[in-house]
Amino acid sequence: MAEPNEVKELREAVEALNREVRSLHAEVSELKKAKGAAPDSARPAKDPLGLRSRKPAPPAPPAPASEPAAFVKTAGISTEQFIGERVLHYVGMLVLAVGIGFFLVWRAAHTGPTEKVLMAAAAGAALVLLGEWWRSRPPYDKLTSGVTGGGWTVLYLSAYAAYHFPATKVLSDPSAELMLLLGVAGGMILHALWRDSKALRLFSFGLTYIVLFICGAEVASPFVFLVLLGASALIAVETGHADILIVSAVGFYLNYLPEYRLVVSSPEETRSLAAFLPHAAPLAGGYLLLALLPLLPRAKARLIGTGEERPLDAACCFNAVVFAGLAASMGAAYFKTLTLSRAFGLSLFFVVPGLAYAFALPRRLAFASTAPVLGLLILAGGVFSMVSPMLKMFAWLGVSTLWVWIGLLLDHKAWRVSGLLTALLTFGFYIHVVRGSPADRLSASTALYLFAALSYLASRYYRLWLKGEVSAWEEPAKELWLYVGSAALVLALWGSLDPAPLAVALIALAIAGEFAAVFFGRIHLWAQASALSLGAGLYSLFIDYGPDVLEAAAVSPRLLTCACVVAGMAYLHYADPTPPEFTRPWKHWAQAGHRRWLSWAMAAVASLAVYQEFDPRLRLPLWAAGAALLYYLGSLRDEPHLKAQAVILCMTTAVEGVFSYLLYPKPLLSAPSHTDAALYWGSSLLLLLNLWWSKDSRRRLTSLDAQASWVFCLLSLTMIALYLVKELDSYRLTMALSLEGILALVLGIVLGYLELRLPALLLLGGCVVKAVLFDTSHLPLPERVASFVVLGIILLAASMMYVRIGRHGQKDPGAGPD
């Protein structure tokens, strides 16, 4: 079937368009070839093995860092190329060096020592020259580093063999051997600097120190390495390559280890400061050489801020840390102790450069911060070895505070932070010091007063003098120093005072703290004072007050101490010297909540003091009077927590009256005096006065007031009944209890208080039970008659009162009077 003409024309048009596009592609390709053509000398070398890919390979998933492929891909070459160009020539040079060694062994039987050394040296020199020849002939220039390094290694081995191996020994003087080794080292270093090769540069310095380390002290003394370190520093400054210093510092301290072992293992009878200094001088010289190097103007200009800052920083940090460890341990092992004077002398090696760093170098350098920290650690070790507790504490505080103030004055974080951390460790250090004896505790505590004053001063400095210049991370230090000072002050008081004076001092300190908080505007100081006031109350509950040393004044230490503590808490609760608006920004602890808990602590301290100091006969009236006072204050100030304390104290008094007074053997109780009786009866009747407060409609009454009215009435009648039971017997007791019941009933009817009437009826019922069960069988007939007659009259009188109330139409006796 013939296709339509429209489709045929469309197909012809598409074929024509395709031919035109192919011709354009051909022209573009020709233009690119003509534009990108390069002379033959500049074209890349042929790659007949296909090691280099002409087209970029598709991206592959990242390989683990431990696989060789990951390193190869970062270098932009294939795995095969990496092995062929970079691995094989290093392996080849190693094999070649071993082969030269075998050659020397083979020739050992046929040649003399001089010929052997010269042949090995010639082989090494030939390798160096071969490496230089290949350097200018690509692609063999990639093999230059390995061949050149191998050549210099062979030269080093030849120089070493010229003295140490019998078969090749041509030198008998160790000085000549040293000069030969240094000559080879100098040649290799100069070659590395001339070629400006970092790998060869580091290899040359490292190989020099390794070969000299193998040679031992017979060839190279510590002063030789000190000279080498000085030369390395000079070369680093002049060439601007600080990476030399890292290798040189490692090599210097590595070669000092044999000297270190010689010093610490020397016989004790030969040890002295004069014998120690010559051995320590090279170590100190090497450290100072690197430590003071950044302060030199030429070194500072060429190494700091020029890209070589990080190698210099690493070398100086390593230098300081290793020197501190070697010097401190060597001195402690040599002299058996690190005294304060020796620690001070060693710390100057870090303090003096550290101060210079703070003025002359940028703060971002790590070794500028390492120096003060190491100096403080060494001084702390010297302080730790002191004997006197007081001097030890003063020295510890002086060192930590000095570091902090240097950091504040110089505005250097490392000084401030290290001093602050050491100061915080003062509390742990104090515990270590005071474990010896009470005298040690007293001596060490004296130093804490100074620490507290310095801490407050540091907090003041941070807050007022530095103002907004403190960095964000250091902002909490303003208040942290305040807490540290308060903790130190409390700990000092604990260490220097007996328990009873300490409780009084704590509550006095809490009062002073609240005034100081308002005066200085430090809300954190108020938080500490509030916690301290509660702590003083809690502390007074569990301490040993000691013997009654104030018997002549009729006041025991417990009563005197608790009176002072309660008076202080009462002052804070009722006088309230801190304005509420001052504490409002403090969200963690409300002032109202603190005052409420303070009232509970005050009631607990007073109640426990009464319990422990008085016998049950006086304990009950004092507690009852305290309950009445608490309820009165709670009603007057509209504070429900005081009312709750009054109710709880009333119930506790009732329980105590039964178990510790009623059941207490009478012979063990002292005879009541007129004052005791008046106090007992007065407190019992005082409880009834709270009935008026608990039913005063002019105040806002709650269910707590109703509970208080019942508790007060029950306790009042219970206390009177307990007194009568303890002091009367036989029929007189029945008559007295009956009289108490009828009087309470009359008072309840007159006042309209159900809280009095029901306990009165209960008491009268108890009298009936006593008369029936006890009086009828135990009393003589006359007393039995008197008991029953009086009780019957009283019961009839009570009945007549209820009848009279009912006749007048008063249906609810509890409604109260009109």
DABELFEN-V773775 format. One record per backbone hydrogen bond with DSSP energy under -0.5 kcal/mol. NH is the residue of the N-H (numbers start at 0). CO is the residue of the C=O. E is the energy in kcal/mol with one decimal. If there is no record, write none. Layout:
BEGIN
NH/CO/E  NH/CO/E
END
This chain:
BEGIN
7/3/-1.7  8/4/-2.3  9/5/-1.8  10/6/-2.1  11/7/-1.8  12/8/-1.9  13/9/-1.9  14/10/-2.1  15/11/-2.0  16/12/-1.9  17/13/-2.1  18/14/-2.0  19/15/-1.9  20/16/-2.0  21/17/-2.3  22/18/-2.0  23/19/-1.8  24/20/-2.2  25/21/-1.9  26/22/-2.0  27/23/-2.3  28/24/-2.0  29/25/-1.9  30/26/-2.2  31/27/-2.2  32/28/-2.1  33/29/-2.3  34/30/-2.4  35/31/-2.6  36/32/-0.7  41/38/-1.0  42/38/-0.9  49/46/-1.6  66/63/-1.5  69/66/-1.0  70/66/-0.9  71/67/-2.5  72/68/-2.6  73/69/-1.6  74/70/-1.3  75/71/-0.5  75/72/-0.9  76/71/-1.6  81/77/-2.2  82/78/-2.2  83/79/-2.5  84/80/-2.9  85/81/-2.2  86/81/-1.0  86/82/-0.7  87/82/-2.2  90/86/-2.4  91/87/-2.7  92/88/-2.0  93/89/-2.0  94/90/-2.7  95/91/-2.4  96/92/-2.5  97/93/-2.2  98/94/-2.6  99/95/-2.5  100/96/-2.0  101/97/-2.6  102/98/-2.3  103/99/-2.3  104/100/-2.1  105/101/-2.7  106/102/-2.4  107/103/-0.6  107/104/-0.7  108/105/-0.6  109/106/-1.2  110/106/-1.8  115/111/-2.0  116/112/-2.4  117/113/-2.7  118/114/-2.7  119/115/-2.3  120/116/-2.8  121/117/-2.8  122/118/-2.2  123/119/-2.3  124/120/-2.8  125/121/-2.4  126/122/-1.9  127/123/-2.0  128/124/-2.5  129/125/-2.6  130/126/-2.4  131/127/-1.9  132/128/-2.4  133/129/-2.4  134/130/-1.1  135/131/-0.6  135/132/-0.7  136/133/-1.8  139/136/-1.6  141/138/-1.3  142/139/-1.8  143/140/-1.2  146/142/-2.1  147/143/-2.9  148/144/-2.7  149/145/-2.3  150/146/-2.1  151/147/-2.3  152/148/-2.1  153/149/-2.2  154/150/-2.0  155/151/-2.4  156/152/-2.5  157/153/-2.2  158/154/-2.3  159/155/-2.6  160/156/-2.6  161/157/-1.3  162/159/-1.3  163/159/-2.1  164/160/-0.9  165/163/-0.5  167/164/-1.0  168/164/-0.5  168/165/-0.8  169/161/-2.4  169/167/-0.7  170/161/-2.2  173/171/-0.5  176/172/-1.9  177/173/-2.5  178/174/-2.5  179/175/-2.3  180/176/-2.6  181/177/-2.7  182/178/-2.2  183/179/-2.3  184/180/-2.7  185/181/-3.1  186/182/-2.4  187/183/-2.4  188/184/-2.6  189/185/-2.6  190/186/-2.2  191/187/-2.4  192/188/-2.6  193/189/-2.5  194/190/-2.2  195/191/-0.9  196/191/-1.6  197/195/-0.6  200/196/-2.3  201/197/-2.6  202/198/-2.3  203/199/-2.3  204/200/-1.9  205/201/-2.5  206/202/-2.6  207/203/-1.7  208/204/-1.9  209/205/-2.0  210/206/-2.4  211/207/-2.1  212/208/-1.9  213/209/-2.0  214/210/-1.8  215/211/-1.4  218/215/-1.2  219/215/-2.1  220/218/-0.5  223/220/-1.1  224/220/-1.2  225/221/-1.8  226/222/-2.1  227/223/-2.5  228/224/-2.6  229/225/-2.2  230/226/-2.6  231/227/-2.4  232/228/-2.4  233/229/-2.3  234/230/-2.6  235/231/-2.6  236/232/-2.2  237/233/-2.5  238/234/-2.6  239/235/-1.5  240/235/-0.8  241/239/-0.7  243/240/-1.0  244/241/-1.3  245/241/-0.7  246/242/-1.3  247/243/-2.4  248/244/-2.7  249/245/-2.1  250/246/-2.5  251/247/-2.6  252/248/-2.2  253/249/-2.2  254/250/-2.1  255/251/-0.7  256/252/-0.8  256/253/-0.8  259/255/-2.2  260/256/-2.5  261/257/-1.8  262/258/-2.0  263/259/-2.2  264/260/-1.3  265/262/-1.3  269/266/-1.2  270/267/-1.2  275/271/-1.6  276/272/-2.1  277/273/-0.7  278/274/-0.5  278/275/-0.5  279/275/-2.0  280/276/-2.0  281/277/-0.6  282/278/-0.6  283/279/-2.6  284/280/-3.0  285/281/-2.6  286/282/-2.0  287/283/-2.8  288/284/-2.1  289/285/-1.5  290/286/-2.8  291/287/-2.5  293/289/-0.6  294/291/-1.0  295/291/-0.6  295/292/-1.5  299/295/-2.9  300/296/-2.3  301/297/-1.8  302/298/-2.3  303/299/-1.3  304/302/-0.6  311/307/-1.6  312/308/-2.5  313/309/-2.6  314/310/-2.5  315/311/-2.5  316/312/-2.3  317/313/-2.4  318/314/-2.4  319/315/-2.3  320/316/-2.5  321/317/-2.4  322/318/-1.9  323/319/-2.3  324/320/-2.2  325/321/-2.7  326/322/-2.9  327/323/-2.1  328/324/-2.0  329/325/-2.4  330/326/-2.5  331/327/-2.5  332/328/-2.4  333/329/-2.1  334/330/-2.8  335/331/-0.9  338/336/-0.9  342/338/-2.7  343/339/-2.7  344/340/-2.3  345/341/-2.4  346/342/-2.5  347/343/-1.4  348/345/-1.2  349/346/-1.8  350/346/-3.0  351/347/-1.6  353/349/-2.1  354/350/-2.6  355/351/-2.1  356/352/-2.9  357/353/-1.9  358/354/-1.1  359/355/-2.5  360/356/-2.4  364/361/-1.2  368/364/-0.5  368/365/-1.3  369/365/-1.8  370/366/-1.6  372/368/-1.2  373/369/-2.5  374/370/-2.3  375/371/-2.1  376/372/-2.2  377/373/-2.2  378/374/-2.0  379/375/-2.6  380/376/-2.0  381/377/-1.8  382/378/-2.4  383/379/-2.2  384/380/-0.8  384/381/-0.6  385/382/-1.8  391/387/-2.5  392/388/-2.4  393/389/-2.7  394/390/-2.7  395/391/-2.4  396/392/-2.7  397/393/-2.7  398/394/-2.5  399/395/-2.2  400/396/-2.6  401/397/-2.3  402/398/-2.0  403/399/-1.9  404/400/-2.6  405/401/-2.3  406/402/-2.3  407/403/-2.2  408/404/-2.8  409/405/-2.7  410/406/-0.8  411/406/-1.8  412/410/-0.5  415/411/-1.8  416/412/-3.3  417/413/-2.0  418/414/-2.0  419/415/-2.5  420/416/-2.6  421/417/-2.1  422/418/-2.3  423/419/-2.3  424/420/-1.5  425/422/-1.5  426/423/-0.9  428/424/-2.5  429/425/-2.7  430/426/-1.9  431/427/-1.7  432/428/-1.8  433/429/-2.5  435/432/-1.0  440/436/-2.1  441/437/-2.4  442/438/-2.5  443/439/-2.9  444/440/-2.2  445/441/-1.3  446/442/-0.8  447/443/-0.7  447/444/-0.6  448/444/-0.8  448/445/-0.8  449/445/-0.8  450/446/-1.8  451/447/-2.7  452/448/-2.1  453/449/-2.6  454/450/-2.2  455/451/-2.3  456/452/-2.1  457/453/-2.4  458/454/-2.3  459/455/-2.2  460/456/-2.3  461/457/-2.5  462/458/-2.0  463/459/-2.6  464/459/-0.7  464/460/-0.8  465/460/-2.2  468/465/-2.2  469/466/-0.7  473/470/-0.9  474/470/-0.6  474/471/-1.0  476/473/-1.5  477/474/-1.7  478/475/-0.6  479/475/-2.4  480/476/-2.1  481/477/-0.5  482/478/-2.0  483/479/-2.5  484/480/-2.5  485/481/-2.0  486/482/-2.6  487/483/-2.5  488/484/-2.3  489/485/-2.5  490/486/-2.4  491/487/-2.4  492/488/-2.3  493/489/-2.4  494/490/-1.9  495/491/-1.4  496/492/-1.6  501/497/-2.1  502/498/-2.1  503/499/-1.7  504/500/-2.7  505/501/-2.5  506/502/-1.9  507/503/-2.2  508/504/-2.5  509/505/-2.1  510/506/-2.0  511/507/-2.5  512/508/-2.3  513/509/-1.8  514/510/-1.7  515/511/-2.6  516/512/-2.3  517/513/-1.6  518/514/-2.3  519/515/-2.8  520/516/-1.1  521/516/-1.5  522/520/-0.7  524/521/-0.7  525/521/-1.1  526/522/-1.9  527/523/-2.0  528/524/-2.3  529/525/-2.7  530/526/-2.1  531/527/-2.3  532/528/-2.1  533/529/-1.7  534/530/-2.4  535/531/-2.4  536/532/-1.6  537/533/-2.5  538/534/-2.7  539/535/-1.9  540/536/-0.5  540/537/-1.0  541/538/-1.3  544/542/-0.6  548/546/-1.6  550/547/-0.6  552/549/-0.7  553/550/-1.4  554/549/-1.7  559/555/-2.5  560/556/-2.7  561/557/-3.0  562/558/-2.4  563/559/-2.0  564/560/-2.6  565/561/-3.0  566/562/-2.4  567/563/-2.4  568/564/-2.4  569/565/-2.8  570/566/-2.2  571/567/-2.2  572/568/-2.2  573/569/-2.9  574/569/-0.6  574/570/-1.7  575/570/-1.1  578/576/-0.6  581/578/-1.0  582/578/-1.0  583/579/-0.7  585/582/-1.2  586/584/-1.0  593/589/-2.0  594/590/-2.6  595/591/-2.1  596/592/-2.4  597/593/-2.3  598/594/-1.8  599/595/-1.5  600/596/-2.4  601/597/-2.5  602/598/-2.3  603/599/-2.3  604/600/-2.6  605/601/-2.3  606/602/-2.4  607/603/-2.4  608/604/-2.1  609/605/-2.2  610/606/-2.3  611/607/-2.2  612/608/-1.4  613/609/-1.8  617/614/-1.2  618/614/-2.3  619/615/-1.6  620/616/-0.5  621/617/-1.8  622/618/-2.3  623/619/-2.7  624/620/-2.7  625/621/-2.2  626/622/-2.5  627/623/-2.4  628/624/-2.3  629/625/-2.5  630/626/-2.4  631/627/-2.1  632/628/-2.5  633/629/-2.6  634/630/-2.4  635/631/-2.5  636/632/-2.6  637/633/-0.8  638/633/-2.1  639/637/-0.6  641/638/-1.1  642/638/-1.2  643/639/-2.6  644/640/-2.0  645/641/-2.0  646/642/-2.4  647/643/-2.5  648/644/-2.6  649/645/-2.1  650/646/-2.2  651/647/-2.3  652/648/-2.2  653/649/-2.2  654/650/-2.2  655/651/-2.7  656/652/-2.5  657/653/-1.6  658/654/-2.3  659/655/-2.7  660/655/-0.6  660/656/-0.6  661/656/-2.8  662/657/-1.4  667/664/-1.0  668/665/-1.8  676/672/-2.7  677/673/-2.4  678/674/-2.5  679/675/-2.5  680/676/-2.7  681/677/-2.5  682/678/-2.2  683/679/-1.9  684/680/-2.4  685/681/-1.8  686/682/-1.2  687/684/-0.8  688/684/-0.6  688/685/-1.0  689/685/-0.6  689/686/-1.0  690/687/-1.4  691/688/-0.8  692/688/-0.8  693/689/-2.7  694/690/-0.9  694/691/-0.5  695/692/-0.9  696/694/-0.8  698/695/-1.6  700/698/-0.9  704/701/-0.8  705/701/-1.3  706/702/-2.2  707/703/-2.2  708/704/-2.1  709/705/-1.7  710/706/-2.5  711/707/-2.9  712/708/-1.9  713/709/-2.4  714/710/-2.5  715/711/-2.5  716/712/-2.4  717/713/-2.4  718/714/-2.7  719/715/-2.0  720/716/-2.3  721/717/-2.7  722/718/-2.1  723/719/-2.2  724/720/-2.6  725/721/-2.1  726/722/-1.9  727/723/-2.5  731/728/-1.1  732/728/-0.7  732/729/-0.8  733/729/-1.1  734/730/-2.2  735/731/-2.4  736/732/-2.8  737/733/-2.2  738/734/-2.2  739/735/-2.4  740/736/-2.5  741/737/-2.4  742/738/-2.3  743/739/-2.2  744/740/-2.2  745/741/-2.7  746/742/-2.6  747/743/-2.4  748/744/-2.3  749/745/-2.8  750/746/-2.6  751/747/-1.3  752/747/-1.8  753/751/-0.7  755/752/-1.1  756/752/-1.5  757/753/-2.1  759/755/-1.7  760/756/-2.6  761/757/-2.3  762/758/-2.3  763/759/-2.4  764/760/-2.2  765/761/-1.9  766/762/-1.8  767/763/-2.0  768/764/-2.2  769/765/-2.4  770/766/-2.5  771/767/-2.4  772/768/-2.8  773/769/-2.4  774/769/-2.1  775/770/-1.3  776/773/-0.9  777/773/-2.1  778/774/-1.6  783/779/-2.6  784/780/-2.5  785/781/-2.3  786/782/-2.5  787/783/-2.5  788/784/-2.8  789/785/-2.4  790/786/-2.1  791/787/-2.6  792/788/-2.5  793/789/-2.3  794/790/-2.3  795/791/-2.6  796/792/-2.4  797/793/-2.2  798/794/-2.3  799/795/-2.6  800/796/-1.9  801/797/-1.8  802/798/-2.4  803/799/-2.7  804/800/-2.3  805/801/-2.3  806/802/-2.1  807/803/-1.6  808/805/-1.3  809/804/-2.0  810/808/-1.4  812/810/-0.7  814/811/-2.1  815/812/-0.9  816/750/-0.7
END
